[in-house]
Amino acid sequence: MIVVTGAAGFVASCLVSRLNAANFNDLVVVDHFTVERKLANLTDKKLREYVDRNEFFAWLDRHHEQVEFVFHLGARTDTAEQDPAVFEVLNLNYSKQLWQACCRYQLPLVYASSAATYGDGTLGYSDQDDALLPRLRPLNPYGASKNDFDNWAVQQAEKPFFWAGLKFFNVYGPNEYHKGRMASVVRHAFEQIQQTGTMTLFRSHNPAYADGGQRRDFIYVKDVVDVCYFLLHHRRHSGLYNLGTGEARTFQDLAAGTFAALGRPASIEFKDTPEDIRATYQYFTQAEMGKLRGIGYEQPFTRLEDGIRDYVQHYLVPGRYY
């Protein structure tokens, strides 16, 4: 039996599909299932049981002997939210409680961290040295909550016999229909192009970057869940791992790829970055991927244009889920 928290969300529901494709159908999905727009992500999935996140720890006390692995992908992910208390409950305290339960019952654990922990990138994007963690300065409370948990985890004397924290970079792909403002730029580009024939990107407020020249490490969600699947079987070399492609690409590249996937000529406009996120906006992210490669993960990551094409043509245009 495999447990997936945040299961109705974007990455976790794609992981459920990946597990089903490999004939793992004895899955327990954990979430707050009152958000109806997210439930479509689990339609037609092969599952054992739905468990509300508030009832999960009591459930685990009863069923831990049947559990083989835990993927903790549930979190509050709103990078525009400025109240740290919002993130303390789910991103920090809930994760601590789950870590302790996995220690108690000797369950392997993979959890979602974030590239937001790196802040403006002044200290680089290396996952090799845990001593760097206390020096990182995330730009928003979301990133701070993820870094706080990473810091806490590596300092624990008692750890699950295998654990991995995955620092997700900019993930895009199917099953993010419910995310609204927090959906990937690919999703927003698709909607804007369909509605207006143009794509509006944030103007640069940093003289080192041209408008649309902001660079991010965009990773396709199918690559993310492939890494999760690899770790399900690997179960060695515990620690924190970056999860990006290792190649930063511009938002201009992303927009052009979306127009190409739709077979339309590119038409790109610019607007000011919203003031509530302008001061905390990341202009460059690029994962150092040597650590994950060093433990034996050899599968290539999807090229941005290829990932966009698959996402747009096989999911967004027909309105399909993964």
Secondary structure, 3 states (H helix, E strand, C coil): CEEEECCCCHHHHHHHHHHHHCCCCCEEEEECCCCHHHHHHHCCCCCCEEEEHHHHHHHHHHHHHHCCEEEECCCCCCCCCCCHHHHHHHHHHHHHHHHHHHHHHCCCEEEEEEHHHHCCCCCCCCCCCHHHHHHCCCCCHHHHHHHHHHHHHHHCCCCCCCEEEEEECEEECCCCCCCHHHCCHHHHHHHHHHHHCCEEEECCCCCCCCCCCCEECEEEHHHHHHHHHHHHHHCCCCEEEEECCCCCEEHHHHHHHHHHHCCCCCCEEEECCCHHHHCCCCCECCCCCHHHHHCCCCCCCCCHHHHHHHHHHHHHCCCCCC
